């Protein structure tokens, strides 16, 4: 079980010598462009496919994502999962209402067969990029389907250095031994990254396809602490970022290293804006239900947290 931060999240106003860095993570579910990528299996998201994924629907999705990030008060760091490529990130950051925020972005080029990647939107006024890299999960060594790389970015926040990892672990599809093995391999790869950053301020966020109580998190418990609530009795199946078979849960996580934990402003919160939810059942409104267009944004809700950043200190 990961370390549980019991305090309620409080969005504080900046004080002299200190400001608040808002961070968020969101699986935006199949954010494809409308152009065929010959190297990937993206045929189902083309205008000629059964879903009729076209420019009108594409831009509607991007405008909805931008509206949501604006309603979240434009987080300084946004980890994104299930984005196809830099075209989608460029359109989101430069051709929607997000344009005045001048977000910069990083995106992986993962071996995932469908072309899904993880990305980081960042406000360079708050996060001055020093370097970044991608770390591949060695799925092929074990005969497993290739999955998304881990994105690792290093930047200055105020006078300090922050490392940011964005992840999207393998699916729980089938919930069998193979899918569990694949997520365990992803955790082991992330642990190697965290070991290389031991003693530093590290932020990890993304879709883990597992809840905090899952045994695969045991390896992470000595390295990072979760900012999401973990007590299912307290949650009572009514809180989370993902809804499955009548129960909410947190598949998405924001984790911090022990050195960063004292600066966290309490608990992370899922965002439940009305336009993200179905009006009939108050669950996430997806873009598609099978091949039927529903007009929603994602089957996940975004997760947000605040972290205190001291100015001018190392």
Number of C-alpha atoms within 10 A of each C-alpha: 18 22 18 16 19 13 13 12 17 13 15 12 8 12 9 7 11 14 19 21 23 20 22 28 29 25 25 21 18 21 23 22 23 20 14 15 13 8 10 14 14 21 18 17 21 18 16 12 13 13 17 16 22 16 14 8 17 17 17 14 20 22 19 19 23 20 17 19 18 14 12 17 10 20 22 20 23 26 30 27 27 21 23 25 21 17 12 18 24 15 16 22 21 16 15 17 17 19 14 10 15 14 23 17 18 19 23 24 18 23 19 16 14 20 21 26 27 27 29 25 22 23 19 18 13 19 21 16 19 12 10 14 14 18 17 18 24 17 19 10 8 11 10 13 14 19 26 27 27 26 26 23 21 18 18 17 23 21 12 15 19 21 23 20 25 28 27 27 25 25 16 16 10 9 9 9 9 15 17 20 16 24 24 18 19 25 21 17 17 23 17 12 15 21 11 10 14 14 13 16 18 25 23 23 25 28 27 22 20 21 19 26 13 11 13 21 20 14 16 20 15 13 19 24 22 24 26 27 24 20 13 14 7 10 13 11 13 12 17 24 24 20 20 9 5 8 12 18 21 23 19 28 28 25 25 24 23 18 13 20 21 12 17 22 22 21 20 25 22 21 18 17 13 12 14 23 20 14 11 6 8 12 21 23 22 20 22 18 12 10 13 11 14 13 15 21 27 23 22 26 27 30 27 24 24 24 21 19 22 19 14 11 11 10
